[in-house]
Amino acid sequence: LPSLTPTGRSRQTHDSPELRIVLIGGRELTGEPSNKSLSGNIILGQNVFDTSRRTAQSVAGQQEVHGRRVTVVDTPGWWWHYPLENTPKLDQIEIQNSVHLVSMCAPGPHVFLLVVPISKAFTEEDHKALVELLMPFGERVWRHCIVLFTWGDWLNDRLIEEHIAGEGKSLQWLVEKCGYRYHVLNCHGLGYHFPVKLLFQKIIDLITRNKEQCPQWFEIILRPNVLSNKPVLKV
């Protein structure tokens, strides 16, 4: 792991041309394209992730985008509008295997993008599932989260703020929990560069505001495994 000295953290956080992103979200039972995988492809500017089938296990993709080395980890999703317990057990284990997940973008992600399609309601069940999925990372993880609204064209002439206000308490809770950090992405395919540039700037602003490098809480994740003498994945 990189040095965790304050000087080292500051240098890596603010000057590094690298961005490490983890996508978290739900999936459909109907076989619709994965919002997470499609978002990952748009962010990377390449068809890296397979959108035609569900993401069965976490997979990482990496590209040079706007002068930065960008790593995106696509994770399995819970079933939209269902309790997490209804999601296949193997998917639950894969998402919550935080050591494995973080190791795919070592020394740890800069940001968790919580992918929420504008075309669907974010329900109380989704709220509960998301809280449970992020629980292994601890309460601190919310400081590193941005809500990524997909299918922005569904807004038509409405502002995203109007959508949030009209969607009910669960979505409002999520936006508030993420410090009112959110971004809207259209899913028309590759080549829409400006929204991705703006997203990168929001991520950089988040890193700067946190003033801490992700390995700090990466080690917090590892520590309980060490104390309990459980094997951990070396990175």
C-alpha contacts under 8 A as a table, 3 or more apart, distances in Angstrom:
res1	aa1	res2	aa2	distance
1	L	107	P	6.24
1	L	215	P	7.49
1	L	235	V	7.68
2	P	8	G	7.98
2	P	107	P	7.40
2	P	215	P	7.78
3	S	8	G	6.04
3	S	9	R	7.46
4	L	8	G	6.21
4	L	9	R	5.99
4	L	213	Q	7.92
4	L	215	P	7.32
4	L	216	Q	7.09
5	T	8	G	5.15
5	T	9	R	6.13
6	P	9	R	5.13
6	P	10	S	6.19
7	T	10	S	5.28
7	T	11	R	6.28
8	G	11	R	5.23
8	G	12	Q	6.17
9	R	12	Q	5.29
9	R	13	T	5.88
9	R	212	E	6.37
9	R	213	Q	5.36
10	S	13	T	5.21
10	S	14	H	6.03
10	S	211	K	7.04
10	S	212	E	7.27
10	S	213	Q	7.52
11	R	14	H	5.71
11	R	15	D	5.68
11	R	16	S	7.30
12	Q	15	D	5.72
12	Q	16	S	5.16
12	Q	213	Q	7.53
13	T	16	S	6.11
13	T	207	I	6.54
13	T	208	T	7.06
13	T	211	K	7.67
13	T	212	E	7.37
13	T	213	Q	6.00
14	H	204	I	7.79
14	H	207	I	7.50
14	H	208	T	6.44
17	P	67	G	7.32
17	P	68	R	4.89
17	P	69	R	6.37
18	E	68	R	5.42
18	E	69	R	4.73
18	E	70	V	5.78
18	E	71	T	7.87
19	L	68	R	7.03
19	L	69	R	6.38
19	L	70	V	4.83
19	L	71	T	6.29
19	L	109	P	7.85
19	L	110	H	6.51
20	R	70	V	5.94
20	R	71	T	4.77
20	R	72	V	6.11
20	R	105	C	6.14
20	R	108	G	7.31
20	R	109	P	4.77
20	R	110	H	5.25
20	R	111	V	6.82
21	I	70	V	7.61
21	I	71	T	6.02
21	I	72	V	4.73
21	I	73	V	6.23
21	I	105	C	7.82
21	I	109	P	5.47
21	I	110	H	6.08
21	I	111	V	5.23
21	I	112	F	6.00
21	I	113	L	7.03
22	V	72	V	5.73
22	V	73	V	4.69
22	V	74	D	6.35
22	V	75	T	7.56
22	V	109	P	6.44
22	V	111	V	6.44
22	V	112	F	4.83
22	V	113	L	6.11
23	L	36	K	6.22
23	L	40	G	7.58
23	L	72	V	7.25
23	L	73	V	6.07
23	L	74	D	5.23
23	L	75	T	6.24
23	L	112	F	5.97
23	L	113	L	4.99
23	L	114	L	6.21
23	L	115	V	6.74
24	I	36	K	7.14
24	I	74	D	7.34
24	I	75	T	6.20
24	I	76	P	7.79
24	I	77	G	6.86
24	I	112	F	6.86
24	I	113	L	6.12
24	I	114	L	4.93
24	I	115	V	5.97
25	G	36	K	6.62
25	G	75	T	8.00
25	G	76	P	7.90
25	G	77	G	5.28
25	G	78	W	6.93
25	G	114	L	5.75
25	G	115	V	4.97
25	G	116	V	6.68
25	G	130	L	7.74
26	G	76	P	7.95
26	G	77	G	4.32
26	G	78	W	4.62
26	G	79	W	5.48
26	G	80	W	5.14
26	G	115	V	7.68
26	G	116	V	7.84
26	G	126	D	7.88
27	R	34	S	6.39
27	R	35	N	7.48
27	R	54	R	7.61
27	R	77	G	5.23
27	R	78	W	5.90
27	R	79	W	5.11
27	R	80	W	5.71
28	E	31	G	6.18
28	E	32	E	6.19
28	E	34	S	7.68
28	E	79	W	5.98
28	E	80	W	6.09
29	L	32	E	7.69
29	L	79	W	6.77
31	G	52	S	7.78
31	G	53	R	7.04
31	G	54	R	7.77
32	E	52	S	7.69
33	P	38	L	7.42
33	P	51	T	5.15
33	P	52	S	5.61
33	P	53	R	7.06
34	S	37	S	5.29
34	S	38	L	6.07
34	S	51	T	5.28
34	S	52	S	7.30
34	S	53	R	7.34
34	S	54	R	6.67
34	S	55	T	7.98
35	N	38	L	5.20
35	N	39	S	5.96
35	N	51	T	7.99
35	N	115	V	7.17
35	N	117	P	7.13
35	N	150	T	7.20
36	K	39	S	5.08
36	K	40	G	6.13
36	K	74	D	6.63
36	K	75	T	7.96
36	K	115	V	6.27
37	S	40	G	5.00
37	S	41	N	6.31
37	S	49	F	5.45
37	S	50	D	6.67
37	S	51	T	5.59
37	S	55	T	7.87
37	S	74	D	6.30
38	L	41	N	5.12
38	L	42	I	6.31
38	L	49	F	7.26
38	L	51	T	6.06
38	L	187	C	7.21
38	L	189	G	7.98
39	S	42	I	5.09
39	S	43	I	6.15
39	S	150	T	7.56
39	S	185	L	7.87
39	S	187	C	7.12
40	G	43	I	5.12
40	G	44	L	6.15
40	G	48	V	7.74
40	G	49	F	7.04
40	G	72	V	6.46
40	G	73	V	7.99
40	G	74	D	7.05
41	N	44	L	5.15
41	N	45	G	5.71
41	N	46	Q	5.28
41	N	47	N	5.12
41	N	48	V	5.77
41	N	49	F	6.26
41	N	190	L	7.34
42	I	45	G	4.97
42	I	46	Q	6.80
42	I	47	N	7.90
42	I	187	C	7.57
42	I	189	G	6.49
42	I	190	L	5.27
42	I	191	G	7.61
42	I	192	Y	7.72
42	I	196	V	7.73
43	I	196	V	5.95
44	L	47	N	7.99
44	L	48	V	7.71
44	L	61	G	7.95
44	L	62	Q	7.17
44	L	63	Q	5.88
44	L	64	E	7.66
44	L	65	V	6.42
44	L	70	V	7.13
44	L	72	V	7.70
45	G	63	Q	7.99
45	G	65	V	7.32
45	G	190	L	5.66
45	G	191	G	6.70
46	Q	190	L	7.02
47	N	50	D	7.42
48	V	61	G	6.27
49	F	61	G	7.52
49	F	74	D	7.86
50	D	53	R	6.53
50	D	55	T	7.96
51	T	54	R	7.28
54	R	76	P	7.31
55	T	58	S	7.01
55	T	74	D	7.46
55	T	75	T	6.48
55	T	76	P	4.89
55	T	77	G	7.36
56	A	75	T	7.88
56	A	76	P	5.62
56	A	91	D	6.59
57	Q	75	T	6.30
57	Q	76	P	5.78
57	Q	91	D	7.13
57	Q	94	E	6.18
57	Q	95	I	7.93
58	S	73	V	6.56
58	S	74	D	5.53
58	S	75	T	4.32
58	S	76	P	6.24
58	S	94	E	7.00
58	S	95	I	7.40
58	S	101	L	6.99
59	V	73	V	5.58
59	V	74	D	5.41
59	V	75	T	6.70
59	V	104	M	7.91
60	A	71	T	6.78
60	A	72	V	5.57
60	A	73	V	4.24
60	A	74	D	6.24
60	A	104	M	6.57
60	A	105	C	7.67
61	G	71	T	5.73
61	G	72	V	5.34
61	G	73	V	6.44
62	Q	69	R	7.05
62	Q	70	V	5.56
62	Q	71	T	4.41
62	Q	72	V	6.33
63	Q	69	R	5.90
63	Q	70	V	5.53
63	Q	71	T	6.81
64	E	67	G	6.17
64	E	68	R	5.39
64	E	69	R	4.57
64	E	70	V	6.05
65	V	68	R	5.24
65	V	69	R	6.36
65	V	70	V	6.46
66	H	197	K	7.41
71	T	105	C	6.71
72	V	105	C	7.84
73	V	101	L	7.91
73	V	104	M	7.20
73	V	105	C	7.32
75	T	94	E	7.87
75	T	95	I	6.24
76	P	91	D	5.92
76	P	92	Q	7.94
76	P	94	E	7.15
76	P	95	I	6.14
77	G	91	D	7.30
77	G	95	I	7.67
78	W	82	Y	7.82
78	W	84	L	6.15
78	W	87	T	5.44
78	W	91	D	7.61
78	W	92	Q	7.51
78	W	129	A	7.35
79	W	82	Y	5.68
79	W	83	P	7.75
79	W	84	L	7.34
79	W	86	N	7.37
79	W	87	T	5.80
80	W	126	D	6.39
81	H	122	F	7.60
81	H	123	T	6.12
81	H	124	E	7.83
81	H	125	E	5.49
81	H	126	D	5.63
82	Y	86	N	6.35
82	Y	87	T	7.76
82	Y	125	E	5.68
82	Y	126	D	6.90
83	P	86	N	5.60
83	P	87	T	7.42
83	P	125	E	5.35
83	P	126	D	7.16
83	P	128	K	7.27
83	P	129	A	6.01
84	L	87	T	5.37
84	L	92	Q	7.61
84	L	125	E	7.88
84	L	128	K	7.72
84	L	129	A	4.91
84	L	132	E	7.73
85	E	88	P	7.59
85	E	89	K	7.57
87	T	91	D	6.84
87	T	92	Q	6.71
88	P	91	D	5.42
88	P	92	Q	6.52
89	K	92	Q	5.03
89	K	93	I	6.23
90	L	93	I	5.12
90	L	94	E	6.14
91	D	94	E	5.07
91	D	95	I	6.21
92	Q	95	I	5.33
92	Q	96	Q	6.11
92	Q	133	L	7.76
93	I	96	Q	5.20
93	I	97	N	5.86
94	E	97	N	5.29
95	I	98	S	7.17
95	I	101	L	7.42
95	I	133	L	6.86
96	Q	133	L	5.91
96	Q	134	L	7.33
96	Q	136	P	6.53
97	N	100	H	5.63
97	N	101	L	6.18
98	S	101	L	4.92
98	S	102	V	5.92
98	S	136	P	6.55
98	S	137	F	6.92
98	S	221	I	7.30
99	V	102	V	5.39
99	V	103	S	6.06
99	V	221	I	6.92
99	V	222	L	6.82
99	V	232	V	7.16
99	V	233	L	6.51
100	H	103	S	5.13
100	H	104	M	6.54
100	H	233	L	6.54
101	L	104	M	5.53
101	L	105	C	7.55
102	V	105	C	5.66
102	V	106	A	6.06
102	V	107	P	7.21
102	V	108	G	5.09
102	V	109	P	6.53
102	V	218	F	7.27
103	S	106	A	4.66
103	S	107	P	6.64
103	S	108	G	6.61
103	S	233	L	7.70
103	S	234	K	7.92
103	S	235	V	5.85
104	M	108	G	7.96
105	C	108	G	5.43
105	C	109	P	6.00
106	A	109	P	7.16
106	A	235	V	6.82
107	P	214	C	7.22
107	P	215	P	5.67
107	P	218	F	7.28
107	P	235	V	7.68
108	G	214	C	5.50
108	G	215	P	5.81
108	G	218	F	6.15
109	P	112	F	7.13
109	P	214	C	6.38
110	H	144	H	6.80
110	H	203	I	7.71
110	H	207	I	6.83
110	H	213	Q	7.72
110	H	214	C	6.14
111	V	144	H	4.92
111	V	145	C	5.67
111	V	146	I	7.20
111	V	203	I	6.86
112	F	144	H	6.03
112	F	145	C	4.71
112	F	146	I	6.40
113	L	145	C	5.86
113	L	146	I	5.08
113	L	147	V	5.77
113	L	148	L	5.82
114	L	145	C	6.88
114	L	146	I	6.16
114	L	147	V	4.74
114	L	148	L	5.61
115	V	147	V	6.20
115	V	148	L	4.76
115	V	149	F	6.02
115	V	150	T	6.92
116	V	120	K	7.89
116	V	122	F	7.40
116	V	147	V	7.00
116	V	148	L	6.04
116	V	149	F	4.91
116	V	150	T	6.14
117	P	120	K	5.73
117	P	149	F	5.44
117	P	150	T	4.53
117	P	151	W	5.97
118	I	121	A	7.36
118	I	149	F	5.95
118	I	150	T	5.87
118	I	151	W	5.86
118	I	152	G	6.52
118	I	154	W	6.59
118	I	155	L	7.53
119	S	151	W	6.72
119	S	154	W	6.30
121	A	167	E	6.94
122	F	126	D	6.05
122	F	127	H	7.26
122	F	167	E	7.63
122	F	170	S	6.39
122	F	171	L	5.69
123	T	126	D	5.10
123	T	127	H	6.27
123	T	170	S	5.90
123	T	171	L	7.42
124	E	127	H	4.87
124	E	128	K	6.25
124	E	170	S	5.63
125	E	128	K	5.16
125	E	129	A	6.09
126	D	129	A	5.04
126	D	130	L	6.05
127	H	130	L	5.37
127	H	131	V	6.37
127	H	170	S	6.10
127	H	171	L	7.85
127	H	174	L	7.40
128	K	131	V	5.22
128	K	132	E	6.28
129	A	132	E	5.19
129	A	133	L	6.13
130	L	133	L	5.05
130	L	134	L	6.24
131	V	134	L	5.39
131	V	135	M	6.04
132	E	135	M	5.11
133	L	136	P	7.20
134	L	137	F	5.68
134	L	138	G	7.11
134	L	141	V	7.41
135	M	138	G	5.32
135	M	139	E	7.15
136	P	221	I	7.37
137	F	140	R	7.31
137	F	141	V	5.85
137	F	217	W	7.80
137	F	221	I	6.34
138	G	141	V	5.91
139	E	142	W	6.23
140	R	143	R	5.77
140	R	144	H	7.68
140	R	217	W	7.82
141	V	144	H	5.41
141	V	145	C	6.85
142	W	145	C	5.13
142	W	177	K	6.73
142	W	178	C	5.75
143	R	178	C	6.67
143	R	179	G	7.49
143	R	210	N	7.29
144	H	178	C	7.87
144	H	206	L	7.23
144	H	207	I	7.86
144	H	210	N	7.99
145	C	178	C	5.60
145	C	181	R	7.62
146	I	178	C	5.97
146	I	181	R	5.14
146	I	182	Y	5.25
146	I	183	H	7.41
147	V	174	L	7.82
147	V	175	V	6.74
147	V	178	C	7.07
147	V	181	R	6.36
147	V	182	Y	4.46
147	V	183	H	6.38
148	L	182	Y	5.76
148	L	183	H	5.06
148	L	184	V	6.01
148	L	185	L	7.04
149	F	152	G	6.82
149	F	182	Y	7.22
149	F	183	H	6.00
149	F	184	V	4.71
149	F	185	L	6.04
150	T	184	V	6.01
150	T	185	L	4.89
150	T	186	N	5.84
150	T	187	C	6.48
151	W	154	W	5.93
151	W	184	V	7.82
151	W	185	L	6.31
151	W	186	N	4.78
151	W	187	C	5.34
152	G	155	L	5.73
152	G	156	N	8.00
152	G	184	V	5.76
152	G	185	L	5.58
152	G	186	N	4.70
152	G	187	C	7.46
153	D	156	N	5.70
153	D	186	N	6.10
155	L	158	R	5.17
155	L	159	L	6.90
155	L	160	I	7.06
155	L	163	H	7.51
158	R	162	E	6.41
158	R	163	H	7.15
159	L	162	E	5.23
159	L	163	H	6.62
160	I	163	H	4.98
160	I	164	I	6.25
160	I	184	V	7.71
161	E	164	I	5.10
161	E	165	A	6.16
162	E	165	A	5.12
162	E	166	G	6.17
163	H	166	G	5.22
163	H	167	E	6.12
164	I	167	E	5.38
164	I	168	G	7.42
164	I	171	L	6.53
164	I	172	Q	6.16
165	A	168	G	6.72
165	A	172	Q	6.93
167	E	170	S	7.87
167	E	171	L	6.39
167	E	172	Q	7.54
168	G	171	L	6.09
168	G	172	Q	6.39
169	K	172	Q	4.97
169	K	173	W	5.83
170	S	173	W	5.09
170	S	174	L	6.36
171	L	174	L	5.03
171	L	175	V	6.31
172	Q	175	V	5.26
172	Q	176	E	6.14
173	W	176	E	5.15
173	W	177	K	5.92
174	L	177	K	5.01
174	L	178	C	6.26
175	V	178	C	5.22
175	V	179	G	6.56
175	V	180	Y	4.97
175	V	181	R	6.71
175	V	182	Y	7.14
176	E	179	G	5.10
176	E	180	Y	5.06
177	K	180	Y	7.25
178	C	181	R	5.71
178	C	182	Y	7.97
183	H	199	L	6.59
184	V	195	P	7.72
185	L	195	P	6.50
185	L	196	V	7.94
189	G	192	Y	7.50
192	Y	195	P	6.55
192	Y	196	V	7.24
193	H	196	V	5.34
193	H	197	K	6.23
194	F	197	K	5.06
194	F	198	L	6.18
195	P	198	L	5.08
195	P	199	L	6.14
196	V	199	L	4.93
196	V	200	F	6.19
197	K	200	F	5.11
197	K	201	Q	6.33
198	L	201	Q	5.07
198	L	202	K	6.36
199	L	202	K	5.09
199	L	203	I	6.31
200	F	203	I	5.03
200	F	204	I	6.17
201	Q	204	I	5.03
201	Q	205	D	6.08
202	K	205	D	5.02
202	K	206	L	6.15
203	I	206	L	4.98
203	I	207	I	6.27
204	I	207	I	5.10
204	I	208	T	6.18
205	D	208	T	5.09
205	D	209	R	6.05
206	L	209	R	5.06
206	L	210	N	6.13
207	I	210	N	5.26
207	I	211	K	6.41
207	I	212	E	7.32
207	I	213	Q	7.72
208	T	211	K	5.30
208	T	212	E	7.96
212	E	216	Q	7.43
213	Q	216	Q	6.19
214	C	217	W	5.80
214	C	218	F	6.20
215	P	218	F	4.51
215	P	219	E	6.03
216	Q	219	E	5.57
216	Q	220	I	6.72
217	W	220	I	4.67
217	W	221	I	6.29
218	F	221	I	5.24
218	F	222	L	6.59
219	E	222	L	4.98
219	E	223	R	6.04
220	I	223	R	5.20
220	I	224	P	7.40
221	I	224	P	6.64
221	I	225	N	7.72
222	L	225	N	5.48
222	L	226	V	6.44
222	L	232	V	7.22
223	R	226	V	5.09
223	R	227	L	6.18
224	P	227	L	5.10
224	P	228	S	6.16
225	N	228	S	5.24
225	N	229	N	6.10
225	N	230	K	5.04
225	N	231	P	6.87
225	N	232	V	6.58
226	V	229	N	5.02
226	V	230	K	6.10
226	V	231	P	7.42
226	V	232	V	7.46
227	L	230	K	7.70
